[in-house]
Amino acid sequence: MFFLREMKLLNNLCERYSQDFMAIVDFGRKFDSLTYLTSSKLKEPLDQKFRAFNFKVDLSKYQTYDVGDKVGKDVTIPPKRKTIKDFLDE
């Protein structure tokens, strides 16, 4: 009975959101049941994540710039020798 209920909840979530979104959504921890995702407390965060998942930038609003060709030579900076003390102090 538990798996039947979970499959029903998953199908309802996939109807509301997309199946691709449900495959990658993450809240930082595992839930025991999908009923947490259908609760009223997680509805708004789930909607926000879905809007962010589907967000497309309208590039027609922004001006494009051409920076031109490269001028000059590349500068090579030698890596600073890092000691264990320097590493631990970071």
C-alpha positions in Angstrom: 0.0 0.0 0.0 2.9 2.4 0.7 4.4 2.1 -2.7 1.0 2.5 -4.4 0.4 5.7 -2.5 4.0 6.9 -3.3 3.5 6.2 -7.0 0.2 8.1 -7.0 1.9 11.1 -5.3 4.8 11.0 -7.8 2.3 10.9 -10.7 0.5 13.9 -9.3 3.8 15.8 -8.8 4.9 14.9 -12.4 1.5 16.3 -13.7 1.9 19.5 -11.8 5.6 19.9 -12.6 7.7 18.1 -15.3 9.2 14.7 -15.0 12.7 16.2 -15.8 12.3 18.6 -12.9 11.2 15.9 -10.5 14.3 13.9 -11.4 16.7 16.7 -10.4 14.9 18.6 -7.6 16.8 18.5 -4.3 16.1 19.9 -0.9 19.4 18.9 0.7 18.1 15.9 2.5 16.0 12.8 1.8 12.4 12.6 2.8 10.7 9.4 4.0 7.7 10.0 1.8 6.6 12.2 -1.1 3.8 13.5 1.1 6.4 16.1 2.3 6.6 17.5 -1.2 2.8 17.8 -1.5 2.5 19.6 1.9 1.6 23.3 2.0 4.9 24.2 3.6 7.0 22.9 0.7 4.6 24.0 -2.1 6.0 27.5 -2.4 9.7 26.5 -2.4 8.9 23.8 -4.9 7.1 26.3 -7.1 10.1 28.7 -6.8 12.5 25.9 -7.8 10.3 25.0 -10.8 10.2 28.6 -12.0 14.0 28.8 -11.7 14.3 25.5 -13.6 12.2 26.9 -16.5 13.7 30.4 -16.5 14.9 31.6 -19.9 16.9 34.8 -20.3 15.4 37.2 -22.9 18.6 38.3 -24.7 16.8 40.8 -26.9 16.6 43.2 -23.8 20.4 43.4 -23.5 22.9 45.1 -25.7 25.7 42.9 -27.2 29.3 44.0 -27.2 32.1 43.1 -29.5 35.4 43.3 -27.6 37.5 42.9 -30.8 40.7 41.0 -31.3 43.3 40.1 -28.7 46.1 42.6 -28.2 49.5 41.8 -26.7 51.1 38.7 -25.3 49.8 36.6 -22.5 51.5 37.0 -19.2 52.6 33.9 -17.4 52.6 34.2 -13.6 54.7 31.6 -11.9 52.8 29.8 -9.1 53.8 30.9 -5.6 55.4 28.1 -3.6 52.9 27.1 -0.9 54.0 25.6 2.3 51.9 23.5 4.7 51.7 26.4 7.1 50.3 28.7 4.3 47.8 26.0 3.5 46.6 25.6 7.1 46.4 29.4 7.7 43.8 29.8 4.9 
